[in-house]
Amino acid sequence: MPRRRNVTYSARSTHAARSAHAKGDKMFRTYDTTAIRPKRSPIPAIIGIVVLIAAVVFIVFNVMNFTRGCMGTPQVERGAEVQIVVNEGEGAKSIAKTLTEAGLISNANEFTDRVSTLGVEGKLQPGTYTLVGGQSIDEIIQVLQTPVASETFTVPEGSTLRQTAEIVSEATGGRISVEDFVSAAGNASVYADSYPFLGDAGNNPLEGFLFPKTYPYDENSTADSIIRMMLDQFAAETAGLDWSYAESHGLSHYDVVKLASIVEKESDEAHRATVASVFYNRLDDGMRLQSDATVAYYVGHDPTAEDVDTENPFNTYFIDGLPPTPINSPSLACLQAVCSPEETDYYYFYFEDNGNGGLTYSFSETYEEHRATFE
């Protein structure tokens, strides 16, 4: 094998050259070359830190969610009966929330996951159910798939509290009397802790808040359970309303319900927002509302000229501003019209039967124009 040639700094290797070479090599190895080394980009390190932080946040978030789902609400005693209501079209997530709040399950996520696993999302039935503390999630799901043997009653839009009581009494064969229902709904403050939107209603009746809709009932239904079912529906229906316009005009949420109940009686489907604008304009300018509908509510029939000329707490020809309470349960459409009315300069309107099952409306900016529409 040929001998490997040593490489030196000198073309002619000598002992002195090799000694100098070795000394230089040793010095080079210990020399600080930091200043001449290529600089590394900080980007990979930054990306690594961001990824690490994201991973930590993800883990903490999921642990908190898991803990929250596991903690839930204190459970009802085993064997204790609890009544819940599943509304028409209500999904598994909403039902899980109801079950958790009722103390029937401790983990809402387990319920929704199990419903998904079983593929029964669309099979959960509306109705009033009596469940028992200690039932398993599978047992509860099985119960909720069984149609409840219940009847229904329908509260039309624009119904008064007393009309609603009469509907409930008739549906229950008098088991829940008109007087019992009116009495149970006679003081909003009784329900205000459970339903914050009643805060401004004070000790007034629940007039305006018993949302018009079709409801299930059975032999276990009481005036209180039916009222709560209707208040739950009001909360659900109005959750998406934007109240900012009304608030900018000095109206509370209770005032919105009052005004919407008047619009309910003074407008048709095509003119709700325009009628609402008339009442806003009058309120903003300190004019009285002069609504026959508020007088009719107080006297219990279409008002006569004498009724209109007689002062009472709901006669908006005499009182300033809104009446003391709503005059019926308005539809969601009328609540929306009051929350988002048209912008007009109208202060007056007049309507009459058009002979085809509808109404013809005339809107005016001045009283002279208004008088001319029906003279």
RODO-2510 file (C-alpha; in nm, 4 decimals, decimal comma):
residues 375
     n   res          X          Y          Z
     1     m     0,0000     0,0000     0,0000
     2     p     0,1471     0,3395    -0,0899
     3     r     0,2349     0,5614     0,2013
     4     r    -0,0137     0,8470     0,2633
     5     r     0,1382     1,1826     0,1965
     6     n     0,1211     1,4405     0,4745
     7     v    -0,0153     1,7761     0,3744
     8     t     0,1662     2,0720     0,5189
     9     y     0,1712     2,4472     0,4764
    10     s     0,5042     2,4163     0,3007
    11     a     0,5734     2,2658    -0,0356
    12     r     0,8933     2,1251     0,1162
    13     s     0,8113     1,9703     0,4466
    14     t     1,0742     2,0156     0,7167
    15     h     1,0720     1,9632     1,0849
    16     a     1,0323     2,3369     1,1421
    17     a     0,7423     2,3564     0,8974
    18     r     0,5640     2,0653     1,0546
    19     s     0,6139     2,2175     1,3984
    20     a     0,4715     2,5490     1,2856
    21     h     0,1817     2,3684     1,1188
    22     a     0,0919     2,1787     1,4354
    23     k     0,1146     2,4955     1,6453
    24     g    -0,1090     2,6879     1,4020
    25     d    -0,3627     2,4041     1,3911
    26     k    -0,3832     2,4001     1,7700
    27     m    -0,4348     2,7767     1,7849
    28     f    -0,7039     2,7668     1,5183
    29     r    -0,9054     2,5097     1,7088
    30     t    -0,9247     2,7322     2,0166
    31     y    -0,9845     3,0563     1,8257
    32     d    -1,3205     3,2301     1,8777
    33     t    -1,4866     3,2318     1,5342
    34     t    -1,8271     3,3587     1,6471
    35     a    -1,7936     3,6858     1,4609
    36     i    -1,7276     3,5185     1,1273
    37     r    -1,9835     3,2403     1,1536
    38     p    -2,3017     3,2687     0,9389
    39     k    -2,5936     3,4071     1,1459
    40     r    -2,8885     3,1720     1,2007
    41     s    -3,2457     3,2944     1,1220
    42     p    -3,4648     3,3474     1,4358
    43     i    -3,7807     3,2452     1,2454
    44     p    -3,7651     2,8694     1,3237
    45     a    -3,7294     2,9465     1,6946
    46     i    -4,0232     3,1900     1,6860
    47     i    -4,2388     2,9357     1,5038
    48     g    -4,1456     2,6752     1,7625
    49     i    -4,2457     2,9064     2,0490
    50     v    -4,5799     2,9925     1,8822
    51     v    -4,6571     2,6243     1,8257
    52     l    -4,5704     2,5484     2,1876
    53     i    -4,7977     2,8259     2,3178
    54     a    -5,0832     2,7123     2,0903
    55     a    -5,0436     2,3567     2,2158
    56     v    -5,0579     2,4722     2,5784
    57     v    -5,3687     2,6861     2,5138
    58     f    -5,5377     2,3955     2,3345
    59     i    -5,4675     2,1579     2,6209
    60     v    -5,5868     2,4065     2,8875
    61     f    -5,9036     2,4888     2,6898
    62     n    -5,9975     2,1237     2,6507
    63     v    -5,9210     2,0444     3,0122
    64     m    -6,1440     2,3342     3,1219
    65     n    -6,4231     2,2221     2,8920
    66     f    -6,3920     1,8666     3,0144
    67     t    -6,3949     1,9820     3,3759
    68     r    -6,6902     2,2091     3,3156
    69     g    -6,8809     1,9301     3,1463
    70     c    -6,7981     1,6872     3,4248
    71     m    -6,8890     1,9212     3,7098
    72     g    -7,2321     2,0160     3,5697
    73     t    -7,5148     2,0905     3,8136
    74     p    -7,5663     1,9114     4,1471
    75     q    -7,7700     1,6002     4,0786
    76     v    -8,1245     1,5498     4,2011
    77     e    -8,1772     1,2699     4,4479
    78     r    -8,2127     0,9205     4,3072
    79     g    -8,5801     0,8466     4,2523
    80     a    -8,6891     1,2132     4,2656
    81     e    -8,9224     1,3102     3,9825
    82     v    -8,8354     1,6109     3,7659
    83     q    -9,0550     1,7528     3,4909
    84     i    -8,8926     1,9003     3,1804
    85     v    -9,0329     2,0427     2,8584
    86     v    -8,8898     1,9706     2,5130
    87     n    -9,0157     2,2262     2,2641
    88     e    -9,0937     2,1625     1,8992
    89     g    -8,7731     2,1628     1,6921
    90     e    -8,5427     2,1664     1,9956
    91     g    -8,2084     1,9955     1,9307
    92     a    -7,9926     1,7650     2,1425
    93     k    -7,7619     2,0452     2,2574
    94     s    -8,0503     2,2511     2,3945
    95     i    -8,2106     1,9445     2,5545
    96     a    -7,8771     1,8547     2,7154
    97     k    -7,8634     2,2034     2,8689
    98     t    -8,2156     2,1570     3,0107
    99     l    -8,1255     1,8147     3,1540
   100     t    -7,8061     1,9507     3,3097
   101     e    -7,9814     2,2486     3,4668
   102     a    -8,2496     2,0148     3,6016
   103     g    -7,9794     1,8027     3,7677
   104     l    -8,0704     1,4906     3,5718
   105     i    -7,7305     1,4555     3,4046
   106     s    -7,3891     1,5853     3,5022
   107     n    -7,2278     1,6141     3,1601
   108     a    -7,4060     1,7760     2,8659
   109     n    -7,1347     1,6625     2,6243
   110     e    -7,1893     1,2961     2,7148
   111     f    -7,5576     1,3324     2,6311
   112     t    -7,5018     1,4975     2,2911
   113     d    -7,2223     1,2540     2,2047
   114     r    -7,4426     0,9572     2,2922
   115     v    -7,7339     1,0941     2,0889
   116     s    -7,4968     1,1311     1,7944
   117     t    -7,3543     0,7814     1,8392
   118     l    -7,7017     0,6298     1,8482
   119     g    -7,8105     0,8374     1,5486
   120     v    -8,1328     0,9540     1,7176
   121     e    -8,0931     1,3337     1,6898
   122     g    -8,4098     1,3609     1,4790
   123     k    -8,6064     1,1140     1,6928
   124     l    -8,6220     1,3151     2,0164
   125     q    -8,9850     1,4144     2,0579
   126     p    -9,1341     1,7414     2,1880
   127     g    -9,3504     1,7274     2,4973
   128     t    -9,3611     1,7456     2,8743
   129     y    -9,1646     1,4613     3,0366
   130     t    -9,1414     1,3393     3,3934
   131     l    -8,7926     1,1963     3,4452
   132     v    -8,6420     1,0352     3,7544
   133     g    -8,3134     1,1102     3,9281
   134     g    -8,0633     0,8306     3,8742
   135     q    -8,1758     0,7383     3,5230
   136     s    -7,8879     0,6652     3,2862
   137     i    -7,8302     0,8746     2,9758
   138     d    -7,9462     0,5850     2,7577
   139     e    -8,2665     0,5537     2,9636
   140     i    -8,3342     0,9272     2,9300
   141     i    -8,2735     0,9150     2,5549
   142     q    -8,5153     0,6227     2,5285
   143     v    -8,7840     0,8179     2,7157
   144     l    -8,7328     1,1246     2,4972
   145     q    -8,7913     0,9165     2,1841
   146     t    -9,1339     0,8096     2,3047
   147     p    -9,4061     1,0555     2,2017
   148     v    -9,5737     1,1972     2,5095
   149     a    -9,9435     1,1254     2,5330
   150     s   -10,0387     1,4911     2,5548
   151     e   -10,2724     1,7360     2,3918
   152     t   -10,1899     2,0825     2,2668
   153     f   -10,3440     2,4258     2,2880
   154     t   -10,2757     2,7278     2,0684
   155     v   -10,2520     3,0876     2,1815
   156     p   -10,3086     3,3196     1,8822
   157     e   -10,0949     3,6289     1,8319
   158     g   -10,2424     3,9314     2,0066
   159     s   -10,4165     3,7313     2,2812
   160     t   -10,4660     3,9000     2,6158
   161     l   -10,3780     3,7344     2,9460
   162     r   -10,7420     3,6588     3,0155
   163     q   -10,7981     3,5154     2,6669
   164     t   -10,4936     3,2930     2,7193
   165     a   -10,6358     3,1800     3,0540
   166     e   -10,9655     3,0915     2,8865
   167     i   -10,7813     2,8858     2,6202
   168     v   -10,5862     2,6957     2,8875
   169     s   -10,8991     2,6379     3,0968
   170     e   -11,0911     2,5052     2,7993
   171     a   -10,8048     2,2769     2,6950
   172     t   -10,7755     2,1281     3,0438
   173     g   -11,1476     2,0842     3,0853
   174     g   -11,1528     2,3423     3,3638
   175     r   -10,8933     2,1600     3,5731
   176     i   -10,6868     2,4791     3,5446
   177     s   -10,9499     2,7476     3,5878
   178     v   -10,9400     3,0927     3,4322
   179     e   -10,9118     3,2446     3,7785
   180     d   -10,6251     3,0140     3,8776
   181     f   -10,4287     3,0935     3,5633
   182     v   -10,4878     3,4706     3,5857
   183     s   -10,3858     3,4623     3,9520
   184     a   -10,0665     3,2645     3,8789
   185     a    -9,9752     3,5146     3,6060
   186     g   -10,0791     3,8153     3,8107
   187     n    -9,7373     3,9241     3,9400
   188     a    -9,4330     3,9271     3,7136
   189     s    -9,1944     3,9669     4,0078
   190     v    -9,2703     3,6069     4,1102
   191     y    -9,0898     3,4896     3,7947
   192     a    -8,8309     3,7671     3,7603
   193     d    -8,5485     3,5693     3,9249
   194     s    -8,5805     3,2962     3,6624
   195     y    -8,6540     3,5341     3,3743
   196     p    -8,4459     3,8548     3,3888
   197     f    -8,6406     4,0140     3,1012
   198     l    -8,9278     4,0594     3,3496
   199     g    -8,7204     4,2912     3,5659
   200     d    -8,8912     4,6113     3,4437
   201     a    -9,2415     4,4626     3,4726
   202     g    -9,2385     4,4963     3,8516
   203     n    -9,5559     4,3683     4,0157
   204     n    -9,7589     4,3988     3,6964
   205     p    -9,9214     4,0912     3,5404
   206     l    -9,7412     3,8830     3,2780
   207     e    -9,9496     4,0476     3,0068
   208     g    -9,7378     4,0562     2,6899
   209     f    -9,4902     3,7825     2,7866
   210     l    -9,7016     3,4675     2,7415
   211     f    -9,5698     3,4042     2,3949
   212     p    -9,8308     3,3132     2,1299
   213     k    -9,7636     2,9603     2,0038
   214     t    -9,8857     2,5983     2,0188
   215     y    -9,7964     2,4210     2,3448
   216     p    -9,8221     2,0633     2,4747
   217     y    -9,9919     1,9800     2,8027
   218     d   -10,1034     1,6706     2,9917
   219     e   -10,2718     1,5729     3,3155
   220     n    -9,9676     1,6794     3,5151
   221     s    -9,9607     2,0339     3,3751
   222     t   -10,0255     2,3175     3,6177
   223     a   -10,0813     2,6887     3,5704
   224     d    -9,7235     2,7457     3,6844
   225     s    -9,5675     2,4858     3,4516
   226     i    -9,7610     2,6222     3,1542
   227     i    -9,6635     2,9806     3,2371
   228     r    -9,2974     2,8827     3,2620
   229     m    -9,3206     2,6985     2,9305
   230     m    -9,4571     3,0163     2,7676
   231     l    -9,1914     3,2364     2,9298
   232     d    -8,9231     2,9946     2,8097
   233     q    -9,0629     3,0373     2,4607
   234     f    -9,0575     3,4175     2,4909
   235     a    -8,6910     3,4005     2,5941
   236     a    -8,6058     3,1723     2,3009
   237     e    -8,7992     3,3751     2,0426
   238     t    -8,6587     3,7139     2,1450
   239     a    -8,2972     3,6030     2,1978
   240     g    -8,1922     3,7356     1,8571
   241     l    -8,3602     4,0768     1,8773
   242     d    -8,1474     4,3896     1,8484
   243     w    -8,2885     4,6292     2,1080
   244     s    -8,0451     4,9129     2,0344
   245     y    -8,2822     5,1286     1,8256
   246     a    -8,5500     5,1232     2,0931
   247     e    -8,2953     5,1910     2,3659
   248     s    -8,1600     5,4885     2,1713
   249     h    -8,5132     5,6327     2,1875
   250     g    -8,5360     5,5823     2,5618
   251     l    -8,7434     5,2638     2,5587
   252     s    -8,6794     4,9723     2,7934
   253     h    -8,7383     4,6131     2,6872
   254     y    -9,0692     4,6270     2,8735
   255     d    -9,1606     4,9402     2,6752
   256     v    -9,0819     4,7536     2,3524
   257     v    -9,3320     4,4823     2,4478
   258     k    -9,5914     4,7491     2,5308
   259     l    -9,5458     4,9249     2,1979
   260     a    -9,5341     4,5976     2,0031
   261     s    -9,8659     4,4958     2,1589
   262     i   -10,0219     4,8185     2,0268
   263     v    -9,8677     4,7665     1,6822
   264     e   -10,0148     4,4132     1,6900
   265     k   -10,3658     4,5584     1,7049
   266     e   -10,3100     4,8617     1,4825
   267     s   -10,1340     4,7048     1,1821
   268     d   -10,1360     4,4242     0,9318
   269     e    -9,8444     4,2189     0,8015
   270     a    -9,7484     4,4742     0,5365
   271     h    -9,7557     4,7837     0,7581
   272     r    -9,6101     4,6871     1,0971
   273     a    -9,2839     4,8779     1,0586
   274     t    -9,4606     5,1862     0,9197
   275     v    -9,7170     5,1933     1,2005
   276     a    -9,4315     5,1526     1,4489
   277     s    -9,2610     5,4577     1,2956
   278     v    -9,5747     5,6683     1,3526
   279     f    -9,5801     5,5826     1,7224
   280     y    -9,2067     5,6489     1,7563
   281     n    -9,2492     5,9921     1,5937
   282     r    -9,5328     6,0798     1,8300
   283     l    -9,3423     5,9612     2,1375
   284     d    -9,0278     6,1479     2,0320
   285     d    -9,2242     6,4712     1,9873
   286     g    -9,4200     6,4361     2,3117
   287     m    -9,7496     6,3686     2,1350
   288     r   -10,0038     6,1266     2,2808
   289     l   -10,0387     5,7933     2,1025
   290     q   -10,4190     5,8233     2,0657
   291     s   -10,4654     5,4533     1,9979
   292     d   -10,8147     5,3062     2,0022
   293     a   -10,6543     4,9667     2,0724
   294     t   -10,5466     5,0693     2,4233
   295     v   -10,8969     5,1934     2,4998
   296     a   -11,0448     4,8678     2,3681
   297     y   -10,8186     4,6692     2,5998
   298     y   -10,9516     4,8533     2,9034
   299     v   -11,3229     4,8499     2,8129
   300     g   -11,3156     4,4965     2,6675
   301     h   -11,4752     4,5767     2,3294
   302     d   -11,4385     4,8023     2,0263
   303     p   -11,4500     5,1484     2,1816
   304     t   -11,7363     5,3861     2,1277
   305     a   -11,6935     5,7609     2,0969
   306     e   -11,7938     5,7842     2,4613
   307     d   -11,5288     5,5288     2,5605
   308     v   -11,2615     5,7271     2,3768
   309     d   -11,3706     6,0449     2,5574
   310     t   -11,3619     5,8792     2,9000
   311     e   -11,0358     5,8905     3,0921
   312     n   -10,8849     5,5639     3,2168
   313     p   -10,5288     5,4354     3,2841
   314     f   -10,5041     5,2844     2,9331
   315     n   -10,6711     5,5665     2,7390
   316     t   -10,3820     5,7023     2,5329
   317     y   -10,5986     5,9971     2,4297
   318     f   -10,5544     6,1182     2,7890
   319     i   -10,2283     5,9673     2,9197
   320     d    -9,8811     6,0621     2,8019
   321     g    -9,6495     5,7961     2,6652
   322     l    -9,7143     5,4245     2,6782
   323     p    -9,9854     5,2442     2,8780
   324     p    -9,8915     5,0883     3,2148
   325     t    -9,8674     4,7350     3,0695
   326     p    -9,8784     4,5658     2,7283
   327     i   -10,2312     4,5098     2,6005
   328     n   -10,1723     4,1593     2,4573
   329     s    -9,9015     3,9088     2,3700
   330     p    -9,7475     4,0451     2,0481
   331     s    -9,6024     3,8337     1,7714
   332     l    -9,2302     3,8163     1,7068
   333     a    -9,2919     4,0120     1,3843
   334     c    -9,4362     4,3052     1,5795
   335     l    -9,1507     4,2952     1,8290
   336     q    -8,9108     4,3057     1,5344
   337     a    -9,1018     4,5997     1,3819
   338     v    -9,0627     4,7999     1,7023
   339     c    -8,6951     4,7083     1,7268
   340     s    -8,6390     4,8070     1,3635
   341     p    -8,9130     5,0429     1,2394
   342     e    -8,9193     5,2384     0,9167
   343     e    -8,7785     5,5905     0,9218
   344     t    -9,0688     5,8183     0,8218
   345     d    -9,2138     6,1625     0,8907
   346     y    -9,5619     6,0232     0,9492
   347     y    -9,7576     6,1216     1,2595
   348     y   -10,1004     5,9907     1,1620
   349     f   -10,2516     5,6858     0,9958
   350     y   -10,5945     5,5576     0,9119
   351     f   -10,7088     5,2158     0,7936
   352     e   -11,0314     5,0593     0,6764
   353     d   -11,1577     4,7292     0,5453
   354     n   -11,0852     4,7024     0,1730
   355     g   -11,3689     4,4567     0,1161
   356     n   -11,1327     4,1751     0,0165
   357     g   -11,0464     4,0507     0,3612
   358     g   -10,7638     4,3009     0,4046
   359     l   -10,7024     4,6577     0,5120
   360     t   -10,6231     4,9771     0,3248
   361     y   -10,3826     5,2116     0,5060
   362     s   -10,3280     5,5853     0,4643
   363     f   -10,0355     5,7622     0,6324
   364     s   -10,0045     6,1379     0,6800
   365     e    -9,7477     6,3862     0,8032
   366     t    -9,9971     6,6529     0,9143
   367     y   -10,3339     6,6508     1,0836
   368     e   -10,4882     6,8318     0,7854
   369     e   -10,3725     6,5551     0,5503
   370     h   -10,4990     6,2979     0,7969
   371     r   -10,8469     6,4507     0,8188
   372     a   -10,8693     6,4645     0,4407
   373     t   -10,8245     6,0865     0,4098
   374     f   -11,1607     6,0049     0,5631
   375     e   -11,3728     6,3138     0,5032
***
